[in-house]
Amino acid sequence: MLVEFYRLLSSNSSFAKRLIWKNWYQLISKKNRLPNFTFMNYGFINGINPTLDKFDESNRVFIQLYDKVLSKVSIQNKKVLEVGSGRGGGANYVAKYLKPKELIGIDISLNAVQLCNNNNQLENLNFKFGDSENIPFSENEFDVVYNIESSHCYGSRKKFTSEVCRVLKNTGYFCWADLCTVNELEEVVQFVKENNFKIIYSENITLNVLKALDEITETKETAINNFVPKIIRSTFKDFAGVKNTRVYNSFNTGQLEYHHLVAQK
Ligand SMILES: C[S@@+](CC[C@H](N)C(=O)[O-])C[C@H]1O[C@@H](n2cnc3c(N)ncnc32)[C@H](O)[C@@H]1O
């Protein structure tokens, strides 16, 4: 169902697409639903393992996706924006380990933003309600903007890319990773170029994401069985990329891919 649903969303009106995804993530981030999950990405494994505190080990595969996406740029002492920060696990990792001067995470789900602000204990980190297509900051504010597994939800990736360009300082970096079809990747590359970004890195990381999905599948399935109402359980498993469900299978057949791109303004 998910791939059909994903296709439907991709071809549907921007308004409907935005509305459906927004409500989906509001639902996921409702109080007490999957309370221990502070990440909502598919993860990444490539054999390079960042050193983590014991506390963060259980989130290693999700953290590794953040580490990979930000591996080409320097974050230390920079002003950084995450668009689509979800339940905040990634932003917490970045703020704690990569030590930006200031990191702001924005998300269109108010439930997610509230959850993040309730859990946040770091001084260089803040979360705020915000829309990728109308980023609530002024021109030339950030050194780095990053976006992980969120842009497939947007009504217009074109508008999003021009917003990223607007809030980035000159020579600032845009680090992006998401699932997409081959055609959608071409569109993203086109939008990036239209905004006069220079692409400095591009990689198909589908196999690394599949490895992570394999490793985490049992934990995800158990959590979904324990916390998600039966009626929406199988949809949740599809979205979570549980092994042998539809998104997972689409990565295997090549219907969907997962890409990482870094561009400089
Ligand atoms: C799959 S989650 C990924 C969250 C996080 N990046 C992570 O890796 O854990 C996608 C997130 O994008 C957010 N999102 C969807 N549409 C958005 C929009 N138009 N503007 C900002 N955030 C949006 C959702 O609310 C959700 O929290």
The ligand as an SDF file (V2000), in Angstrom:
LIG
                    3D

 27 29  0  0  0  0  0  0  0  0999 V2000
   10.2750   10.7420    8.4730 C   0  0  0  0  0  0  0  0  0  0  0  0
   10.2340   12.1250    9.5490 S   0  0  0  0  0  0  0  0  0  0  0  0
   11.9800   12.4170    9.7220 C   0  0  0  0  0  0  0  0  0  0  0  0
   12.2870   13.2020   10.9520 C   0  0  0  0  0  0  0  0  0  0  0  0
   13.7850   13.3740   11.2420 C   0  0  0  0  0  0  0  0  0  0  0  0
   14.4680   14.0850   10.1940 N   0  0  0  0  0  0  0  0  0  0  0  0
   14.4630   12.0500   11.5060 C   0  0  0  0  0  0  0  0  0  0  0  0
   15.3020   11.6360   10.6910 O   0  0  0  0  0  0  0  0  0  0  0  0
   14.1550   11.4230   12.5390 O   0  0  0  0  0  0  0  0  0  0  0  0
    9.6820   13.4980    8.5120 C   0  0  0  0  0  0  0  0  0  0  0  0
    9.4180   14.7810    9.3000 C   0  0  0  0  0  0  0  0  0  0  0  0
    9.1790   15.8440    8.3640 O   0  0  0  0  0  0  0  0  0  0  0  0
    8.1590   16.6820    8.9090 C   0  0  0  0  0  0  0  0  0  0  0  0
    7.5140   17.4870    7.8500 N   0  0  0  0  0  0  0  0  0  0  0  0
    6.6330   17.0680    6.9110 C   0  0  0  0  0  0  0  0  0  0  0  0
    6.2400   18.0920    6.1330 N   0  0  0  0  0  0  0  0  0  0  0  0
    6.8930   19.1910    6.5850 C   0  0  0  0  0  0  0  0  0  0  0  0
    6.9250   20.5460    6.1590 C   0  0  0  0  0  0  0  0  0  0  0  0
    6.1870   20.9860    5.1340 N   0  0  0  0  0  0  0  0  0  0  0  0
    7.7150   21.4180    6.8400 N   0  0  0  0  0  0  0  0  0  0  0  0
    8.4710   20.9910    7.8940 C   0  0  0  0  0  0  0  0  0  0  0  0
    8.4870   19.6970    8.3360 N   0  0  0  0  0  0  0  0  0  0  0  0
    7.7140   18.8050    7.6820 C   0  0  0  0  0  0  0  0  0  0  0  0
    7.1940   15.6970    9.5450 C   0  0  0  0  0  0  0  0  0  0  0  0
    6.3260   16.3240   10.4730 O   0  0  0  0  0  0  0  0  0  0  0  0
    8.1760   14.7200   10.1810 C   0  0  0  0  0  0  0  0  0  0  0  0
    8.4980   15.1070   11.4960 O   0  0  0  0  0  0  0  0  0  0  0  0
  1  2  1  0
  2  3  1  0
  2 10  1  0
  3  4  1  0
  4  5  1  0
  5  6  1  0
  5  7  1  0
  7  8  2  0
  7  9  1  0
 10 11  1  0
 11 12  1  0
 11 26  1  0
 12 13  1  0
 13 14  1  0
 13 24  1  0
 14 15  1  0
 14 23  1  0
 15 16  2  0
 16 17  1  0
 17 18  1  0
 17 23  2  0
 18 19  1  0
 18 20  2  0
 20 21  1  0
 21 22  2  0
 22 23  1  0
 24 25  1  0
 24 26  1  0
 26 27  1  0
M  CHG  2   2   1   9  -1
M  END
$$$$
